[in-house]
Structures are given as structure tokens and as C-alpha cells.
Amino acid sequence: MLKDLFMGLSQNQFLNSAAKKYGLKLGAQSVVAGTNIEEAIQSIKELNAHGISCTVDNLGEFVFKNEEAIAAKEQILKVIEAIHDNQVDAHISLKPTQLGLDIDYNFCVDNVREIVDRASQYNMFINIDMEDFKHLQPTFDLLDELSLEYDNVGTVIQAYFHNALEYLEKYQNFRIRLVKGAYKEPEEIAYQDKKEIDANYIKLIEWHLLNGKFTSIATHDHRIISHVKEFVKKHNIPHDKFEFQMLYGFRKEFQLKLASEGFNFCTYVPFGNDWYGYFMRRLAERPQNLNLVAKQVFNK
Ligand code: FAD
């Protein structure tokens, strides 16, 4: 019930644009690393000091105007320059819809190409985040097209899809982030039951660790992480073949612990004014995250 409520709220365009005007509210500041590049770089420096690498997301969704997509592209180019200038350990995560996928596919390809090209000059990786099913095939098409010219791109496979292993087999030679999946998808195409999603997630992780290129295992689930630790030990999989990823502000102690144990660790660092949809999806995933909101509302 709560999950559906927050998913619905995350897709509300009016609230989405209204929230942009008011800065980080409702506790979003504990899971969003500021509203500008300087604040994001400061957060990255703090994480880097603990041996944690970062992937930076300039938040933004519901982009239906060319000028908004171009502004997002310009901002991401500035982030790339800031990462380079500050010599911090970070790369970029981006969402194709923010760069015009809902406006025109070729326009989006051109925008993303410019970003990938700039990043390639600094040997920087660009992760193309995966959004909902409607955008899945165009996102794969985008990856196919860009990978003809560049090798610094990869994407995300969502374990809730029945066809996830098929997607992973096709993209096994890419740097892949494996996740459970954050959007509401119909039962015809996606598992709904947590046990089934978890089982498929473990299957994908094991498959890619044994067969694929670099694997980013993006989860806050300690049971899955313990399983991975045992699996890599049993199969002698070197630490440089994979990393764990978590979102900024979640399970901070656990993030530090994994990094201090010698595992590659990467924190997903979202920043910007367009925080609302991202924050609502986090509440949908884990209603306990409402604590963030409650603390903010009552600690005044
Ligand atoms: P869950 O299934 O939410 O939680 C499992 C268990 O872990 C819980 O029952 C609880 O015991 C424990 N737990 C979880 N969170 C906490 C917490 N904060 N504190 C204490 N215990 C906790 N999704 C996409 O669809 N596309 C993407 O491109 C994408 N990129 C992502 C990048 C990163 C770095 C991460 C971490 C997630 C990304 N996601 C993405 C979201 C992902 O698909 C899941 O929706 C999200 O991570 C929640 O699932 P989970 O694996 O963390 O564990």
C-alpha cells in the first residue's frame, strides 16, 4: 500500500516541479548531497577520504523540453570538469530521459554522446541508469550505438524482470550494475514477490561474477552482500572484478565497514534541485525511510 502511494507520488509532475523551488525538504537532505556541484564535490571528497569511490547523479526527470535536456547535459559536462579539476575518485550516472529520451531518440543520443565523449578524454566511466520498462529497449539501443565508438559506457540490469538473465548475457562484456529494480512494473514482465526478486538477483550476480566483466553489486541488503562475500571467496574471484554500491546517506556505517574490509566500494551521490522523484522512490522501497521524514519534521 505505502509502496504504491509513494510510487504514485514519485510520478506526480506537479509536485515534482513544485519541489524544485523549495530546496531540499522532508529529510531529503540526508540522502541528497546538496543542490549544487560544489556541495556534491565536497561530499565526494569526504567519501574518497574513506577509500570510497563515487558515481554522481545530477538529479532530474520529467524532461519534455529541448532546453531542459540541453541544460541537464551542460550541467553534467560541468560535473565531469569538476571531477577532473578536483582530481576526485568519481564517475557519472545519468538517466536518458533527463537527456531527452522522451523528446526524440536521436536528440538524446547526441546529448549522451557529447557527455561520453568528454568523459572519455579523462578516462571517466559513464553509467547509463535504467529507468522503467518503457525506456528499457531505447536505453539498450543507446548503449549499443555509443559502444560502437566508446568503451567507457555501461548500464544497469534490473533483477525483477523475467528476462533479466537474457539481458545480462547480451551485455556481459560491459561494466554492469546489478540492482533489484526500483519501478513498479506489471506482473506479466516482472517478479512482484520479494523472494523471487532476491533469488533472481543472486542468480544474476553469480552469473556475471563468473562470466562477465566488472560487476557493480548495488544493494543495501546485508543478506545478499554476505552471500556475495562467501561466493567470491569460494570461487577465488579477485576483489578487482567487482564492487559494492549503495546510495548516499543509506547504511553509512555499513558502507564504511565494507570499504575498510578491503572491498571496492562506490557510493551513488545524487545532487540537485530535482530531488523529489528520487526521494519518493526511496520511500517506496523502504517505508522505514519515513524515519528520515519524521526526524526532519519533529526535530524543529
Ligand atoms: P531491499 O530489498 O530494499 O532491502 C533488503 C533488506 O536490506 C531490507 O529488508 C533490510 O533488512 C535491509 N535494508 C535495506 N535498506 C536498508 C537501510 N537503509 N537500513 C537498514 N537496512 C536496510 N534501480 C533501478 O531501477 N535503476 C537503477 O539504475 C538503479 N540504480 C541504483 C544504484 C545504486 C547504487 C543502488 C544502491 C540502487 C539502485 N537502484 C536502481 C535501486 C534498486 O533497484 C533498489 O530499488 C534499491 O536498491 C532497494 O533494494 P535493495 O537491494 O537495496 O534492498
Residues whose N, C-alpha, C, O or C-beta is under 5 A from the ligand:
A	BS01	FAD	D129 M130 E131 V156 Q158 V179 K180 G181 A182 Y183 A218 T219 H220 D221 H222 Q245 M246 L247 F250 R251 Y268 E285
